[in-house]
Amino acid sequence: MNYLLAFLFGGLVCAAGQVVLDKSKLTQADLMVILVVVGSLLSALGLYKPLVDTFGAGASVPVSNFGHVLTQGVMEGYAKDGFFGVFAGGVTKAAAVLGAAILFGFTAGLLFRPKG
């Protein structure tokens, strides 16, 4: 049942994103920023954690989860270190994701050349 719920939720997020791309003049980058901001807002309101608990990977794999992770890091950093924890908390919480993105982006840049 967990696989089905994850598939349905993840598929719904992807399908909604595709509809937005098809019916608007937004680019993929615009949609990605929107999804991160929506994930962050839902996390700040306490609504994203229940989605992750219910749908598992269906909610924790889409890019909206990155907004959730950053927001949780900022909130934890603020609770621990006050105002200055806001700046370190998000980066600390999302360090693995950011490191992987840098590593994979660098590797892809070495292996592939753009057309043109």
GIKAPE-V758221 format. One record per backbone hydrogen bond with DSSP energy under -0.5 kcal/mol. NH is the residue of the N-H (numbers start at 1). CO is the residue of the C=O. E is the energy in kcal/mol with one decimal. If there is no record, write none. Layout:
# GIKAPE-V758221
NH_CO_E, NH_CO_E
This chain:
# GIKAPE-V758221
5_1_-2.5, 6_2_-2.5, 7_3_-2.6, 8_4_-2.7, 9_5_-2.5, 10_6_-2.6, 11_7_-2.4, 12_8_-2.1, 13_9_-2.4, 14_10_-2.4, 15_11_-2.9, 16_12_-2.5, 17_13_-2.2, 18_14_-2.4, 19_15_-2.3, 20_16_-2.3, 21_17_-2.3, 22_18_-2.4, 23_19_-2.5, 24_20_-0.9, 31_27_-2.2, 32_28_-2.3, 33_29_-2.2, 34_30_-2.3, 35_31_-2.6, 36_32_-2.1, 37_33_-2.5, 38_34_-2.8, 39_35_-2.5, 40_36_-2.2, 41_37_-2.7, 42_38_-2.8, 43_39_-2.0, 44_40_-2.5, 45_41_-1.8, 46_43_-1.3, 47_42_-3.2, 48_42_-1.0, 51_47_-0.7, 52_48_-2.2, 53_49_-2.6, 54_50_-2.1, 55_51_-3.3, 56_52_-1.7, 58_55_-2.1, 59_56_-1.7, 60_56_-1.7, 61_57_-1.7, 65_62_-2.1, 66_63_-1.1, 67_63_-0.8, 68_64_-1.4, 69_65_-2.8, 70_66_-2.5, 71_67_-2.3, 72_68_-2.5, 73_69_-2.3, 74_70_-2.4, 75_71_-2.5, 76_72_-2.5, 77_73_-2.7, 78_74_-2.4, 79_75_-2.1, 80_76_-2.0, 81_77_-3.1, 82_78_-1.7, 84_81_-0.6, 85_82_-1.0, 86_82_-0.6, 86_83_-1.3, 87_83_-0.5, 87_84_-0.5, 88_84_-1.1, 89_85_-2.7, 90_86_-0.9, 91_87_-0.6, 92_88_-2.7, 93_89_-2.4, 94_90_-1.8, 95_92_-1.0, 98_94_-2.7, 99_95_-2.8, 100_96_-2.3, 101_97_-2.4, 102_98_-2.3, 103_99_-2.6, 104_100_-3.0, 105_101_-2.3, 106_102_-2.5, 107_103_-2.5, 108_104_-2.5, 109_105_-2.1, 110_106_-1.7, 111_107_-2.1, 112_108_-2.3
